[in-house]
Amino acid sequence: MGDFLPVIRWLGVGGVEKGMVELQKKRNAFMQELVEGCKRRFKTYGGGDGDVVAEGKTKTMIEMLLALQVKEPEYYTDALIRSLMLPAQIHQPERWNGHSLFCSTIPQVLKKAQLEIDNHIGHDHLIDESDIVELPYLRCIVNETLRLYPAGPLLVSHESSEQCTVGGYRIPAGTMLLVNAWAIHNDPKNWEDAREFKPERFEGLEGSRDSFKLMPFGSGRRGCPREALAVRMVGFGLGSMIQCFDWERVGKELVDMSEGLGLSMPKVEPLMTYCIARPVAAKLLSQI
């Protein structure tokens, strides 16, 4: 309503903007406490150089960033660290729901991904970010899930800075633009069997946007600046889940795919799956 009646926005009717400011303060306070907790561990274990993790253990993202802060404090400020932590929090439940859904309901996809991980990585260490480049099928699963269920189906809204003409239509300056990524990703003109989950469709297309048919993070100068980090985190997290566990759906009923209201297409009914530890799970998880 504020777009049509600016006075509503000025008066703050509804309290949306005020509520968002308060939520941002709470989020920053929560993330800062995580950072301070890691700093206290640095002092406790005498890790002035940021090396506080025991041999064989994996550093957390915050610990790695704090280690860089020791070397370049003027660049790696607490504010920068908090901003880099955001992709780990925003929409994560929906992201994991989507990827876990297809791994638990399509057994052949899960088995093929596990076989790829076992062949390339083995059972000696937990999957690492550097291993992702050696796992093309895992990346295909990530791409196919983002195609069917993009984290932001309408992407982020944009506004035209000046009047222009698009497809014969005059677009005034200040017009809001919404890109329907979901419609593009599910258009049968662009994708064969558009509503089917087929990770194999992305084999051999690594590094290509395939004529902008796939753009879950937008594109160009206005694309999501955290795209690379988000894709790596999803691939790393999903790969770890596949490497350590078998996944099965609960019961024989088909999973309810109904979508609820929200910016990130949450499911109406939460995903319920069986998580069964593989024989190598204890050994791999002990490295964390």
Backbone bond lengths (Angstrom), bond angles and torsions (degrees), N, CA, C in turn:
res aa  C-N    CA-C-N  psi(-1)  N-CA   C-N-CA  omega(-1)  CA-C   N-CA-C  phi
1 M - - - 1.456 - - 1.524 111.19 -
2 G 1.341 116.23 -31.28 1.454 119.40 -178.47 1.509 113.36 -63.03
3 D 1.374 117.47 -23.10 1.458 120.60 177.58 1.523 111.20 -71.00
4 F 1.338 117.69 -30.41 1.457 122.06 -178.20 1.526 111.98 -95.28
5 L 1.330 116.89 -32.17 1.463 122.15 179.12 1.531 108.23 -125.83
6 P 1.349 117.81 86.22 1.465 120.88 -176.64 1.518 114.03 -54.19
7 V 1.339 117.85 -27.19 1.458 119.83 -178.85 1.524 111.00 -61.18
8 I 1.327 116.46 -31.11 1.469 119.85 178.43 1.522 109.97 -64.45
9 R 1.347 116.27 -40.84 1.454 120.06 179.46 1.517 110.83 -67.78
10 W 1.338 116.72 -38.95 1.468 120.47 -179.70 1.527 111.70 -66.05
11 L 1.335 115.87 -38.22 1.468 119.77 -178.85 1.527 112.67 -80.11
12 G 1.321 115.79 -11.84 1.458 118.34 179.24 1.508 113.94 71.42
13 V 1.339 116.54 29.72 1.463 120.80 179.93 1.528 109.42 -63.91
14 G 1.302 116.63 130.40 1.459 121.42 -178.49 1.512 112.68 96.91
15 G 1.332 117.51 -25.36 1.457 121.35 175.54 1.513 115.35 67.87
16 V 1.344 117.83 20.61 1.462 120.13 -177.50 1.527 111.29 -65.25
17 E 1.345 115.93 -49.38 1.468 119.31 -178.00 1.524 110.79 -63.25
18 K 1.325 117.01 -42.91 1.461 120.35 178.79 1.522 110.86 -62.41
19 G 1.322 116.05 -40.81 1.460 119.78 178.85 1.515 112.16 -63.76
20 M 1.350 117.05 -39.07 1.458 120.92 178.76 1.521 111.43 -65.24
21 V 1.332 116.75 -38.76 1.466 120.78 177.89 1.525 110.39 -62.75
22 E 1.331 116.58 -42.73 1.465 120.35 179.03 1.523 111.14 -65.53
23 L 1.322 116.93 -39.97 1.460 120.19 178.32 1.525 111.02 -64.26
24 Q 1.342 116.60 -38.23 1.454 120.28 178.86 1.524 110.73 -63.61
25 K 1.334 116.75 -39.80 1.465 120.07 178.18 1.529 110.84 -63.04
26 K 1.326 116.48 -43.72 1.465 120.22 179.28 1.526 111.12 -64.45
27 R 1.335 116.50 -40.21 1.460 120.44 179.39 1.523 111.02 -64.37
28 N 1.335 117.05 -45.07 1.460 120.62 179.19 1.523 111.44 -62.99
29 A 1.337 116.76 -39.04 1.467 120.35 179.04 1.523 110.77 -65.10
30 F 1.325 116.54 -40.65 1.465 120.84 179.35 1.527 110.93 -64.22
31 M 1.343 116.58 -46.76 1.458 119.75 -178.41 1.523 111.44 -68.45
32 Q 1.333 117.50 -35.47 1.455 120.23 178.44 1.522 110.89 -64.99
33 E 1.331 117.40 -34.86 1.462 120.69 177.54 1.525 110.52 -65.31
34 L 1.333 117.40 -36.33 1.462 120.28 175.48 1.528 110.81 -63.42
35 V 1.330 115.88 -42.46 1.465 120.47 178.74 1.525 110.50 -63.88
36 E 1.335 116.81 -45.06 1.461 120.53 -179.69 1.525 111.12 -63.71
37 G 1.336 117.10 -35.18 1.460 120.21 177.71 1.516 111.63 -62.01
38 C 1.329 116.94 -41.33 1.465 120.41 177.41 1.524 110.96 -67.41
39 K 1.327 116.98 -38.01 1.465 119.82 178.26 1.524 110.93 -63.39
40 R 1.341 116.84 -38.25 1.471 119.81 178.34 1.522 110.91 -64.71
41 R 1.320 117.45 -36.47 1.466 120.07 177.43 1.517 110.34 -67.23
42 F 1.336 117.06 -36.14 1.458 120.37 176.42 1.526 110.31 -56.86
43 K 1.346 115.68 -46.90 1.463 120.53 -178.42 1.526 111.53 -68.72
44 T 1.332 116.41 -38.89 1.465 120.45 -177.87 1.520 111.62 -63.06
45 Y 1.334 116.44 -42.68 1.457 120.67 -175.98 1.523 112.81 -97.30
46 G 1.326 115.54 7.94 1.459 118.81 175.85 1.506 113.70 68.75
47 G 1.304 116.57 29.08 1.463 119.94 -178.03 1.506 111.71 -92.04
48 G 1.278 118.51 66.45 1.452 120.54 -178.86 1.510 113.59 -62.01
49 D 1.359 115.30 -24.44 1.457 118.47 179.23 1.517 112.26 -94.07
50 G 1.340 116.28 6.07 1.460 119.88 178.58 1.507 113.96 90.19
51 D 1.347 117.90 -1.06 1.459 120.91 -178.65 1.520 109.48 -93.44
52 V 1.332 116.73 82.82 1.461 120.76 -177.06 1.514 111.73 -114.25
53 V 1.309 117.91 3.63 1.455 121.01 -176.93 1.513 109.55 -93.54
54 A 1.316 116.47 133.70 1.453 121.01 -179.28 1.524 110.46 -63.17
55 E 1.337 116.11 156.73 1.454 121.10 -178.59 1.531 110.23 -59.84
56 G 1.317 116.59 135.54 1.450 120.87 -179.43 1.511 114.34 88.52
57 K 1.330 117.34 -9.78 1.458 121.12 -179.91 1.533 110.09 -93.98
58 T 1.296 115.32 160.70 1.460 121.60 -179.33 1.518 110.42 -102.70
59 K 1.323 116.29 133.47 1.460 120.29 176.98 1.517 110.64 -73.26
60 T 1.320 115.62 146.80 1.458 119.88 172.79 1.526 108.47 -77.99
61 M 1.324 115.62 166.94 1.460 120.52 178.89 1.521 110.73 -60.60
62 I 1.345 117.03 -41.54 1.465 120.41 -178.97 1.517 110.25 -65.21
63 E 1.325 117.48 -40.99 1.466 120.67 -179.85 1.522 111.17 -63.19
64 M 1.320 117.04 -38.99 1.464 119.90 178.84 1.530 111.10 -67.47
65 L 1.331 116.37 -39.24 1.465 119.70 179.08 1.524 111.41 -69.14
66 L 1.333 117.02 -36.31 1.462 119.84 177.67 1.525 111.11 -68.81
67 A 1.335 116.72 -32.69 1.460 119.37 175.31 1.527 110.39 -63.41
68 L 1.336 116.35 -37.57 1.465 120.22 175.80 1.523 111.05 -70.56
69 Q 1.337 116.29 -31.86 1.462 120.28 178.59 1.522 111.13 -63.91
70 V 1.323 116.85 -34.90 1.464 120.52 178.02 1.529 110.44 -62.09
71 K 1.339 116.67 -37.12 1.459 121.21 -177.73 1.532 112.20 -82.75
72 E 1.346 116.66 -36.31 1.465 121.02 -178.71 1.524 109.87 -133.23
73 P 1.332 117.78 71.23 1.469 120.44 -175.31 1.519 113.88 -64.01
74 E 1.337 117.38 -28.89 1.459 119.50 -177.90 1.532 111.57 -72.92
75 Y 1.316 117.44 -21.93 1.469 120.73 179.72 1.527 111.78 -98.60
76 Y 1.322 117.00 -50.17 1.469 121.17 -178.12 1.526 109.91 -86.61
77 T 1.318 115.06 71.57 1.463 120.78 178.19 1.526 109.83 -77.75
78 D 1.335 115.73 167.43 1.465 119.41 177.29 1.525 110.97 -61.21
79 A 1.338 116.54 -35.84 1.466 120.06 179.87 1.531 111.11 -63.86
80 L 1.345 116.66 -40.52 1.464 120.08 178.52 1.527 110.47 -66.12
81 I 1.328 116.23 -41.58 1.467 120.11 179.14 1.526 110.47 -61.50
82 R 1.334 116.29 -41.97 1.470 119.33 178.92 1.528 111.15 -62.84
83 S 1.335 116.63 -40.09 1.468 119.52 -178.92 1.524 111.22 -67.49
84 L 1.342 117.06 -34.62 1.462 120.45 178.23 1.522 112.12 -72.45
85 M 1.325 116.41 -19.29 1.463 120.79 178.19 1.525 112.40 -80.68
86 L 1.320 117.27 -16.29 1.472 120.60 -174.44 1.526 114.05 -56.86
87 P 1.368 119.01 -45.07 1.476 117.35 -178.79 1.518 113.34 -59.11
88 A 1.336 117.04 -23.23 1.464 119.87 179.57 1.516 112.00 -75.00
89 Q 1.336 117.40 -12.86 1.456 120.64 -175.98 1.520 113.46 -112.64
90 I 1.322 117.26 -35.12 1.464 120.21 -172.82 1.525 110.56 -75.40
91 H 1.325 116.68 122.57 1.469 124.50 173.68 1.521 113.45 63.39
92 Q 1.339 119.92 13.67 1.452 118.55 -176.73 1.524 113.83 -59.57
93 P 1.350 120.67 -43.73 1.468 118.49 179.80 1.518 113.01 -55.85
94 E 1.358 117.67 -42.80 1.446 119.72 179.96 1.522 111.06 -67.12
95 R 1.331 117.63 -37.85 1.460 119.73 -179.98 1.518 110.53 -62.61
96 W 1.348 116.02 -49.28 1.460 118.37 -178.34 1.516 110.77 -66.50
97 N 1.329 117.82 -34.17 1.460 120.22 177.23 1.518 110.75 -57.96
98 G 1.327 116.20 -46.66 1.454 119.87 -177.28 1.512 112.57 -63.70
99 H 1.333 117.53 -47.42 1.455 120.61 -178.27 1.525 111.24 -69.62
100 S 1.342 117.17 -42.16 1.459 120.37 179.94 1.518 110.70 -65.91
101 L 1.332 116.38 -33.01 1.459 120.92 -178.33 1.519 110.92 -56.82
102 F 1.328 116.95 -51.40 1.452 119.62 -174.65 1.524 111.89 -73.92
103 C 1.330 117.60 -30.00 1.459 120.08 177.47 1.525 111.21 -70.16
104 S 1.333 117.12 -31.24 1.461 120.74 -177.67 1.524 112.57 -87.63
105 T 1.328 118.28 -24.25 1.462 120.72 -176.48 1.523 113.22 -103.13
106 I 1.331 117.89 -13.87 1.464 121.07 178.29 1.528 107.48 -122.44
107 P 1.339 117.95 88.98 1.473 121.90 -173.19 1.518 113.77 -56.21
108 Q 1.346 117.84 -36.86 1.458 119.18 -176.41 1.522 111.83 -65.79
109 V 1.338 116.99 -30.99 1.466 120.53 176.72 1.520 110.07 -67.72
110 L 1.339 116.71 -45.03 1.464 121.31 179.15 1.520 110.83 -61.52
111 K 1.330 118.25 -47.12 1.459 121.40 -177.05 1.529 111.20 -64.96
112 K 1.329 116.66 -39.50 1.463 119.73 179.64 1.521 110.76 -65.82
113 A 1.332 117.12 -39.76 1.466 120.73 178.54 1.525 110.82 -68.03
114 Q 1.337 117.90 -41.23 1.465 120.95 178.42 1.523 110.93 -64.01
115 L 1.322 116.99 -40.40 1.463 120.45 179.00 1.520 110.75 -63.30
116 E 1.323 117.15 -41.37 1.466 120.85 178.37 1.525 110.82 -62.34
117 I 1.335 116.72 -45.28 1.465 120.66 -179.88 1.523 111.04 -65.09
118 D 1.337 117.27 -43.83 1.467 120.66 -179.66 1.521 111.37 -63.27
119 N 1.328 117.69 -38.58 1.464 121.14 -177.88 1.522 112.34 -72.33
120 H 1.332 117.77 -37.31 1.462 120.96 -175.15 1.524 113.12 -90.56
121 I 1.323 117.39 -30.08 1.467 120.65 -174.95 1.519 112.13 -110.91
122 G 1.328 116.89 -35.27 1.457 120.27 -177.14 1.517 111.59 81.48
123 H 1.329 115.07 -159.18 1.462 121.14 -175.89 1.525 112.72 -117.37
124 D 1.340 116.36 14.44 1.467 118.91 -176.09 1.520 113.04 -87.25
125 H 1.317 117.71 -29.23 1.460 118.90 -178.78 1.522 110.81 -144.77
126 L 1.326 114.34 154.61 1.460 121.05 177.32 1.523 109.30 -69.48
127 I 1.312 116.28 144.69 1.459 120.80 -179.33 1.527 110.78 -52.83
128 D 1.328 115.69 138.17 1.458 121.93 -179.95 1.526 108.95 -117.71
129 E 1.323 115.05 163.00 1.467 119.19 -179.14 1.521 111.54 -56.75
130 S 1.332 117.19 -37.58 1.462 120.54 -178.65 1.528 112.48 -67.32
131 D 1.334 117.47 -17.46 1.466 120.81 179.68 1.523 112.61 -79.65
132 I 1.339 117.44 -17.45 1.462 120.87 -173.39 1.528 111.58 -59.32
133 V 1.334 117.24 -35.42 1.468 119.94 -177.98 1.522 111.49 -65.08
134 E 1.344 117.60 -20.64 1.460 121.99 -179.72 1.524 112.21 -92.09
135 L 1.329 116.91 5.25 1.466 121.10 -175.31 1.532 110.03 -123.96
136 P 1.332 117.84 73.15 1.474 120.27 -176.27 1.526 113.44 -63.51
137 Y 1.332 118.09 -34.85 1.471 118.57 -178.53 1.523 110.95 -69.06
138 L 1.321 117.14 -35.47 1.463 120.21 176.13 1.523 110.08 -61.19
139 R 1.319 117.45 -41.41 1.463 120.76 178.37 1.531 110.62 -66.66
140 C 1.332 116.78 -33.01 1.469 119.70 176.38 1.524 110.98 -64.45
141 I 1.343 116.88 -38.47 1.464 120.75 178.05 1.526 109.96 -63.07
142 V 1.324 116.23 -43.87 1.466 120.66 179.39 1.527 110.28 -61.47
143 N 1.335 116.79 -47.10 1.469 120.27 -179.17 1.526 111.86 -62.85
144 E 1.333 116.64 -42.57 1.463 119.47 -177.82 1.525 111.34 -67.71
145 T 1.326 116.96 -36.29 1.465 119.53 177.28 1.523 110.60 -67.10
146 L 1.336 116.92 -42.68 1.464 120.26 178.05 1.526 111.39 -66.50
147 R 1.324 116.92 -27.36 1.464 119.57 176.58 1.529 110.53 -69.25
148 L 1.324 116.50 -49.59 1.460 120.26 -177.27 1.523 112.43 -72.26
149 Y 1.329 115.97 -38.42 1.463 119.87 -175.83 1.528 110.09 -135.52
150 P 1.340 117.51 74.49 1.472 120.04 178.30 1.518 110.86 -61.70
151 A 1.331 116.01 144.76 1.471 120.38 -178.34 1.523 111.22 -58.39
152 G 1.332 116.47 -36.85 1.469 121.07 176.40 1.514 109.02 -124.12
153 P 1.332 119.22 94.68 1.470 121.10 -173.50 1.522 114.31 -60.94
154 L 1.339 118.46 -26.39 1.470 121.69 177.74 1.523 111.84 -106.83
155 L 1.329 116.73 12.71 1.459 122.27 -176.91 1.526 109.98 52.18
156 V 1.309 116.71 -163.61 1.468 121.48 179.11 1.523 108.41 -96.08
157 S 1.315 117.13 135.42 1.466 120.28 -177.77 1.526 111.11 -65.56
158 H 1.323 115.66 146.17 1.463 122.99 176.67 1.526 108.93 -124.71
159 E 1.321 115.65 169.09 1.461 120.94 -178.77 1.518 109.01 -136.74
160 S 1.327 116.49 132.85 1.464 120.52 179.91 1.525 109.97 -69.58
161 S 1.327 116.41 129.58 1.465 120.85 -177.97 1.525 112.06 -80.91
162 E 1.331 117.26 -20.46 1.456 121.06 178.26 1.526 109.42 -151.70
163 Q 1.327 116.16 165.07 1.468 120.05 -179.10 1.524 110.11 -66.02
164 C 1.324 116.07 140.86 1.454 120.30 179.52 1.528 109.15 -151.24
165 T 1.323 116.25 171.78 1.462 122.18 178.31 1.520 108.66 -121.31
166 V 1.323 116.68 126.31 1.462 122.40 -179.50 1.522 108.51 -128.59
167 G 1.335 116.73 118.06 1.459 120.48 178.97 1.511 113.53 60.11
168 G 1.334 117.11 30.09 1.453 120.60 -179.94 1.514 114.55 87.41
169 Y 1.320 117.33 -2.15 1.466 121.36 -179.99 1.530 109.67 -102.40
170 R 1.331 115.73 135.96 1.462 120.22 177.35 1.525 109.10 -83.45
171 I 1.317 115.73 122.86 1.461 122.15 -178.86 1.525 108.29 -107.57
172 P 1.332 119.39 110.12 1.471 121.05 -179.89 1.529 111.24 -66.28
173 A 1.323 115.29 157.65 1.466 119.93 174.56 1.527 109.21 -63.45
174 G 1.323 115.64 142.83 1.461 120.07 179.06 1.513 114.42 86.18
175 T 1.343 117.23 7.10 1.466 120.37 179.23 1.525 110.31 -77.75
176 M 1.327 116.75 133.39 1.461 120.67 178.20 1.526 110.12 -77.95
177 L 1.327 116.05 135.55 1.459 122.33 179.78 1.524 109.70 -116.48
178 L 1.333 115.60 127.29 1.461 121.83 175.57 1.527 108.14 -119.29
179 V 1.324 117.06 124.43 1.462 122.26 179.10 1.525 108.42 -96.97
180 N 1.328 116.64 119.66 1.458 121.39 -178.81 1.526 108.95 -84.34
181 A 1.336 115.65 84.67 1.463 120.43 -179.03 1.523 111.18 -63.40
182 W 1.331 116.76 -36.04 1.466 119.83 -179.51 1.523 110.60 -59.91
183 A 1.341 117.43 -43.27 1.465 120.87 -179.46 1.526 110.95 -65.44
184 I 1.328 117.01 -40.15 1.468 121.05 178.64 1.520 110.25 -64.29
185 H 1.333 116.66 -43.17 1.465 121.58 -176.74 1.525 112.73 -71.43
186 N 1.337 117.51 -21.38 1.462 120.65 -176.80 1.528 112.57 -114.17
187 D 1.312 116.33 17.50 1.462 121.46 -179.70 1.533 109.44 -79.16
188 P 1.340 118.66 118.25 1.469 120.43 -179.83 1.525 113.33 -62.71
189 K 1.344 117.76 -16.53 1.463 119.92 175.40 1.525 111.02 -71.99
190 N 1.322 116.36 -25.21 1.461 120.98 -178.47 1.525 113.10 -98.43
191 W 1.338 116.15 -28.09 1.464 120.21 -171.74 1.527 110.32 -131.99
192 E 1.302 115.72 130.30 1.462 120.29 173.28 1.527 109.32 -73.16
193 D 1.321 116.85 133.66 1.475 121.25 -176.18 1.527 109.28 50.58
194 A 1.318 115.20 58.68 1.466 121.35 -170.82 1.519 113.74 -57.67
195 R 1.335 119.11 -33.11 1.458 121.49 -176.42 1.522 112.69 -92.20
196 E 1.325 117.30 5.31 1.458 121.38 177.67 1.523 110.12 -96.38
197 F 1.349 115.56 144.03 1.464 120.91 178.50 1.522 108.46 -87.43
198 K 1.329 116.46 104.83 1.460 122.35 -177.83 1.526 109.64 -133.99
199 P 1.326 118.10 88.80 1.471 120.33 179.47 1.523 112.55 -58.86
200 E 1.340 116.65 -27.63 1.459 120.16 -176.54 1.526 112.87 -62.29
201 R 1.336 117.81 -18.62 1.467 120.18 -179.05 1.535 111.42 -64.06
202 F 1.342 117.40 -19.22 1.464 120.61 -178.32 1.526 112.76 -98.87
203 E 1.307 117.74 1.43 1.462 119.75 179.65 1.529 109.91 -65.75
204 G 1.318 115.75 131.17 1.459 121.13 -179.14 1.509 114.72 83.60
205 L 1.347 117.53 1.44 1.472 120.81 -179.23 1.515 111.67 -110.80
206 E 1.323 118.49 18.13 1.457 121.18 -177.34 1.524 110.53 -59.52
207 G 1.334 115.54 130.72 1.460 121.31 178.63 1.515 113.67 84.41
208 S 1.340 117.03 -0.12 1.466 120.47 -180.00 1.521 110.35 -112.82
209 R 1.327 116.50 138.95 1.466 120.61 176.30 1.529 111.08 -88.13
210 D 1.323 116.86 -0.05 1.462 121.04 176.29 1.530 110.41 51.16
211 S 1.336 115.48 60.59 1.475 122.58 177.73 1.525 112.48 59.63
212 F 1.317 116.77 35.77 1.468 122.85 176.20 1.530 112.62 62.19
213 K 1.325 117.34 24.86 1.462 119.72 175.21 1.525 110.75 -75.00
214 L 1.328 116.57 -24.25 1.464 121.48 178.67 1.522 108.76 -119.44
215 M 1.309 116.97 114.10 1.467 120.64 177.87 1.531 109.70 -151.49
216 P 1.333 117.38 66.69 1.473 120.59 -179.10 1.519 113.22 -66.29
217 F 1.343 117.41 -16.49 1.461 120.80 179.86 1.527 111.81 -113.18
218 G 1.318 117.26 15.97 1.447 119.67 -175.70 1.520 110.23 81.94
219 S 1.317 116.40 -165.18 1.455 120.16 -177.18 1.520 110.11 -159.06
220 G 1.326 115.45 159.76 1.457 120.52 175.98 1.518 113.45 73.11
221 R 1.315 115.69 -158.21 1.466 121.17 -176.58 1.518 112.62 -64.18
222 R 1.325 117.48 -24.03 1.463 120.85 -178.42 1.527 111.79 -99.71
223 G 1.320 116.74 12.45 1.460 119.84 176.94 1.519 110.88 -72.79
224 C 1.315 116.58 165.63 1.462 121.35 -178.80 1.528 110.12 -64.26
225 P 1.334 119.24 122.86 1.466 121.04 -178.75 1.521 113.16 -69.93
226 R 1.337 116.76 -15.26 1.468 119.66 -178.59 1.528 112.12 -101.10
227 E 1.318 116.99 16.94 1.467 119.85 -176.32 1.526 111.97 -57.62
228 A 1.332 117.15 -50.35 1.464 120.29 -176.72 1.525 111.37 -60.18
229 L 1.341 116.53 -43.09 1.461 120.35 -179.89 1.523 110.85 -66.53
230 A 1.340 116.81 -42.43 1.465 120.41 -178.60 1.521 111.37 -63.46
231 V 1.335 117.50 -43.94 1.464 120.91 -179.58 1.523 110.61 -64.11
232 R 1.338 116.90 -40.91 1.467 119.68 178.44 1.524 111.15 -64.42
233 M 1.323 116.66 -42.23 1.463 120.26 -178.71 1.524 111.42 -65.42
234 V 1.333 116.77 -41.84 1.462 120.16 178.79 1.526 110.17 -65.02
235 G 1.335 116.98 -44.78 1.458 120.25 178.53 1.514 112.48 -62.53
236 F 1.329 116.22 -41.66 1.467 120.89 179.20 1.523 110.88 -65.64
237 G 1.330 117.08 -46.74 1.464 120.40 -179.53 1.513 112.53 -65.67
238 L 1.336 116.77 -45.76 1.458 120.52 179.62 1.524 110.88 -64.51
239 G 1.333 116.88 -41.60 1.458 120.22 178.63 1.518 112.42 -61.31
240 S 1.333 116.86 -40.03 1.467 120.74 178.21 1.525 110.94 -64.71
241 M 1.334 116.71 -40.71 1.466 120.92 179.54 1.524 111.26 -65.36
242 I 1.330 116.92 -39.13 1.465 121.14 179.89 1.522 110.64 -72.30
243 Q 1.336 116.87 -38.58 1.461 121.12 -178.15 1.525 112.20 -66.18
244 C 1.318 116.95 -35.43 1.466 120.78 -172.52 1.528 114.34 -98.60
245 F 1.332 117.98 -19.75 1.462 119.28 -171.94 1.524 112.16 -137.43
246 D 1.332 114.35 152.33 1.458 122.07 165.20 1.523 107.33 -95.81
247 W 1.330 115.69 146.69 1.467 119.98 -176.35 1.517 109.77 -126.28
248 E 1.326 115.98 132.22 1.459 121.68 179.00 1.520 109.26 -136.49
249 R 1.310 116.30 147.36 1.457 119.42 177.47 1.527 110.00 -77.37
250 V 1.308 116.11 154.60 1.458 122.38 -179.33 1.529 108.65 -84.11
251 G 1.329 116.89 118.64 1.456 120.76 179.59 1.517 111.91 77.73
252 K 1.323 115.89 -179.67 1.455 121.93 -178.17 1.527 112.70 -98.55
253 E 1.329 116.26 -6.56 1.457 119.43 -179.53 1.525 110.63 -68.51
254 L 1.320 115.71 146.20 1.457 120.50 176.16 1.523 109.92 -66.52
255 V 1.317 115.87 146.80 1.461 121.01 179.94 1.527 109.56 -69.54
256 D 1.321 116.22 133.10 1.469 121.49 177.65 1.522 108.89 -72.33
257 M 1.332 116.25 114.11 1.462 121.30 -176.85 1.524 112.57 -96.87
258 S 1.328 117.54 12.05 1.463 120.20 -179.92 1.523 110.49 -60.18
259 E 1.329 115.69 138.94 1.462 121.38 -176.72 1.520 110.20 -102.87
260 G 1.319 116.00 136.68 1.451 121.31 179.39 1.512 112.06 -93.35
261 L 1.316 116.21 -173.34 1.454 122.01 179.82 1.522 110.00 -83.75
262 G 1.320 116.55 141.47 1.454 120.74 178.92 1.512 110.86 153.39
263 L 1.319 116.31 168.37 1.459 121.31 -179.03 1.516 112.26 -77.06
264 S 1.335 117.77 -19.81 1.458 121.09 -172.16 1.522 113.19 -118.54
265 M 1.328 119.17 22.82 1.462 124.13 176.21 1.527 113.05 54.58
266 P 1.330 118.71 54.49 1.471 119.49 177.98 1.523 110.55 -68.54
267 K 1.337 116.41 151.34 1.456 120.49 177.50 1.522 110.15 -76.36
268 V 1.333 116.20 144.71 1.466 120.33 176.72 1.523 109.72 -64.40
269 E 1.346 115.75 -45.79 1.458 121.43 177.96 1.523 108.83 -104.28
270 P 1.340 118.62 123.41 1.464 120.82 -179.88 1.529 111.57 -58.21
271 L 1.323 116.04 146.80 1.458 121.20 179.10 1.526 110.32 -72.53
272 M 1.328 116.17 128.87 1.465 122.18 177.67 1.527 108.03 -118.40
273 T 1.340 117.19 123.17 1.458 121.10 179.99 1.520 110.20 -138.08
274 Y 1.335 114.96 159.24 1.455 121.13 171.10 1.524 108.09 -89.02
275 C 1.306 115.77 132.21 1.466 122.30 177.86 1.529 107.75 -112.45
276 I 1.328 117.80 112.90 1.462 122.71 -175.22 1.524 108.69 -116.34
277 A 1.322 116.45 119.97 1.464 120.69 -177.80 1.527 110.93 -66.58
278 R 1.321 116.64 134.09 1.461 122.02 174.49 1.527 108.77 -79.22
279 P 1.334 118.82 161.28 1.472 121.03 -177.74 1.524 114.13 -56.01
280 V 1.341 117.43 -27.23 1.467 120.42 -176.54 1.520 112.23 -90.96
281 A 1.333 118.06 -1.82 1.464 121.11 -172.42 1.520 112.53 -60.25
282 A 1.341 117.48 -47.38 1.469 120.70 -176.62 1.527 110.98 -60.63
283 K 1.323 116.98 -43.16 1.463 120.80 -179.53 1.526 111.23 -64.65
284 L 1.330 116.68 -43.23 1.461 120.43 -177.38 1.520 111.85 -70.72
285 L 1.329 117.02 -43.51 1.463 120.40 -177.00 1.521 112.17 -71.52
286 S 1.334 117.82 -20.73 1.467 120.06 177.64 1.521 111.76 -69.07
287 Q 1.339 117.13 -12.97 1.466 121.07 179.95 1.525 112.35 -82.90
288 I 1.322 117.10 -10.34 1.461 120.28 -178.43 1.523 110.25 -76.23
